[in-house]
Amino acid sequence: MKKLKILVALLCFVWLFPGYGQAAANIKIYLDGSQVSLSSGASAELISNKVMIPIRVVSEKLGYSVGWEQKTKTVTIIQDKKVIKMVVGKKTATVDGSNISLDTAPIIKKGTTLVPIRFIAEAMGMKVSWNNQTKSVYLESQNSGSGGETIQPPAAGSESDLTQVNGISFSDSKLMIATSGGAVPSAFAMTSPNRVVVDIPHSEFSSLFEGTQALDLTKSTAGQIIVDGYPGVEKVRYALFSESPSTIRVVVDLSKAMTYKLSTTSAGLITVTFNTSGGETTPTPTVKKTVVIDAGHGDQDPGAIGVTGKREKDFNLSLALKIQQLLKKESAINVIMTRDDDNFLKLSERVSLANKAKADLFLSIHANSGPAAATGSETYYNRTNSKSLASTVHKYMVQAAGLKDRGVKTGNFAVIRDTTMPAILLEVGFLSNKNDEAALFNETFQNRVAEGVVKGMKEYLNVK
């Protein structure tokens, strides 16, 4: 099992960013005598006589995390309590705060960060050797009998035994924490300044949480949500408060003292409902509709590539963010994004996010590809309960886009098939068509389409 985990970890060190080209040499990698089969398009390179590999987010199953700081070009790798930092262009790295000299500094090539495999492997506790004749790297784990450094297995209860925190939100005077694994939370109030603290013992942030909500892995696994529209509540902060036992703490910062009520459900939803104290009137909660906006593709998955090289994932995100900003102005609508940056989520994760949020509708944004002559906008739905949503939003999208109306169609896409609420997928235009591509990446066009899509959703939801 330990050997398998090392293999999985090594394989998942291959891709942090998209766009990596072919390797300069056919370099093979072996782990404990068995060749490691790299994913399609991923190759090692021999640079200045050092084997370099592209790195990507480390295996979620192992609990590893990789953070990228664009401004400082810093890669941060976190494995349990081990923290490794490398900076592009610098031959000094840190492991748990101690400086380590590198033979070769990390580099960026064709938009991909490359790091020396020897450093990565030895930091993971493996013995490394190189056969120049066969251009092969040999890695040996501790339990292969090589005498390498011990690789500690995950502590008991560090994965399946821990409660998974999947999402945190604040709406309608309620703090809501979605969990799985039988959480038994506690809550207490503090003053100077006023705040309410919720502790969730024996818990950790799930991979779903890390993929959809702000989580700064370089700062003790922490993040925050700014709260608008509810007097007395300023923001929600969350962090891994303790590692032994692993405890997540959620803090609601208040501008005045407020009473609250903690409740939990068998499904794992933790709710803290707030009321003003001192006889002040509590605002009447507005029943909001929840909308999930899904920007298709992301990170290493660029989606379709346009005739001039523009990437579908960039258009999808840009339009999704414009729709989000418009929806935030609607007091009766709560908007959730599957991604709000160049991140990647599996289709199942996008579906799970929407289903757990019990959303009222799901809208996935895409751009099409086909023959050069193909042009226009089309909308897909899968289930009968989504047809009305598809027709309504499509009507407004086509009016706003001004492209050929290709109609409303049925499709078997996972995100509209496996979600439980009315769900549609928009193909706004064709990146393979020069005129469509130019329109899709036009700011005025995107603003117009965003306004049209929001009008369609509001009409469907009967929101004035």
Secondary structure, 3 states (H helix, E strand, C coil): CHHHHHHHHHHCCCCCCCCCCCCCCCCEEEECCEECCCCCCCCCEEECCEEEEECCCCCHHHCCEEEEECCCCEEEEEECCEEEEEECCCCEEEECCEEEECCCCCEEECCEEEEEHHHHHHHCCCEEEEECCCCEEEEECHHHCCCCCCCCCCCCCCCCCCEEEEEEEEECCEEEEEEECCCCCEEEEECCCCEEEEEECCEEECHHHHHHCCCECCCCCEEEEECCCCCCEEEEEEEEEEECCEEEEEEEEECCCEEEEEEECCCCEEEEEEEECCCCCCCCCCCCEEEEEEECCECCECCCECCCCCEHHHHHHHHHHHHHHHHCCCCCEEEEECCCCCCCCCHHHHHHHHHHCCCCEEEEEEEECCCCCCCCEEEEECCHHHHHHHHHHHHHHHHHHCCCEEEEEECCCHHHHCCCCCEEEEEEEECCCHHHHHHHCCHHHHHHHHHHHHHHHHHHHCCC
